Amino acid sequence: MSTQPRLLPWPGPAGQPCYLVSDADGEGYLSRLADEMEAVQLQMGTELIGHARLMLRDRKAGARELRYLSERLVEALRDALRIAESRGGRLPVPDECESGGPTQTNEASE
């Protein structure tokens, strides 16, 4: 069984984080679904950035349009940060971190 729960790319019913604990080593149905959802969220964020660049160049864009754009950008940033947190939580821990800290070096101090 995985030692670290995976933060899923969607919130729970009340907006709280959802986690997956699995013994399938990332190969289970929910893990694959989460991978696909992350890919969709990142692609949507990329497309939104392109749309934002165009809209910000348009001097005729109104406050309502820019506010809507800002709300979508905030959602995309939230999704990207959740994905980064989830992926960061699944990175392997180097041996020196497990032994209590980084390895000491013999560098001369000034």
C-alpha positions in Angstrom: 0.0 0.0 0.0 1.2 3.5 -0.7 2.7 5.3 2.2 1.7 8.7 1.1 -1.9 9.5 0.2 -2.3 11.2 -3.2 -4.0 14.6 -3.3 -6.6 14.3 -6.0 -7.2 17.2 -8.5 -10.8 17.7 -7.5 -12.2 19.0 -4.2 -14.6 17.1 -1.9 -18.3 18.0 -1.6 -17.6 20.9 0.8 -14.5 22.1 -1.0 -12.1 20.2 1.2 -9.0 18.3 -0.2 -9.6 14.7 -1.4 -7.0 12.1 -1.0 -6.5 8.6 -2.5 -4.8 5.8 -0.6 -4.1 2.9 -2.9 -2.1 -0.2 -3.1 -2.1 -0.1 -6.9 1.1 2.0 -7.2 -0.6 4.6 -9.4 -2.0 2.1 -11.8 -5.6 1.9 -10.4 -8.7 3.4 -12.0 -8.8 6.4 -9.7 -5.1 7.2 -10.2 -5.5 7.1 -14.0 -8.6 9.2 -13.7 -6.7 11.7 -11.6 -3.8 11.8 -14.1 -6.3 12.5 -16.9 -8.0 15.2 -14.9 -4.7 16.9 -14.2 -3.8 16.8 -17.9 -7.2 18.4 -18.7 -6.8 21.1 -16.0 -3.3 22.0 -17.2 -4.4 22.2 -20.8 -7.3 24.4 -19.9 -4.9 26.7 -17.9 -2.6 26.9 -20.9 -5.5 27.8 -23.2 -6.8 30.4 -20.7 -3.4 32.1 -20.6 -3.5 32.5 -24.4 -7.0 33.9 -24.1 -6.0 36.3 -21.3 -3.0 37.6 -23.4 -5.4 38.4 -26.3 -8.0 40.0 -24.0 -5.5 42.2 -22.2 -4.2 43.6 -25.5 -7.8 44.5 -26.4 -8.4 48.1 -25.2 -12.1 47.5 -25.6 -12.4 44.7 -23.1 -14.8 45.8 -20.4 -14.6 45.4 -16.6 -17.1 42.6 -16.6 -15.1 40.6 -19.1 -11.8 41.2 -17.3 -13.5 40.2 -14.0 -14.7 37.0 -15.5 -11.3 36.3 -16.9 -9.7 37.0 -13.5 -12.1 34.5 -11.9 -11.1 31.8 -14.4 -7.4 32.6 -14.0 -7.8 32.2 -10.2 -9.5 28.8 -10.7 -6.7 27.7 -13.1 -4.0 28.8 -10.7 -5.7 26.9 -7.8 -5.8 23.8 -10.0 -2.2 24.1 -11.0 -1.1 24.6 -7.3 -3.1 21.6 -6.3 -1.4 19.5 -9.0 2.0 20.8 -8.0 1.3 19.9 -4.3 0.1 16.5 -5.3 3.0 15.7 -7.5 5.5 17.1 -5.0 4.0 14.9 -2.3 4.7 11.9 -4.5 8.4 12.7 -5.2 10.8 10.1 -3.8 12.7 11.3 -0.7 16.5 11.3 -1.0 18.4 9.1 1.4 20.1 12.0 3.2 16.7 13.6 4.0 15.6 10.3 5.7 18.7 10.2 7.8 18.0 13.5 9.5 19.2 16.1 7.1 21.5 17.0 4.3 25.0 15.6 4.2 27.6 17.9 5.7 30.4 19.2 3.4 33.9 20.3 4.3 33.7 23.7 2.7 35.8 26.5 4.2 33.7 29.2 5.8 34.7 32.9 5.4 
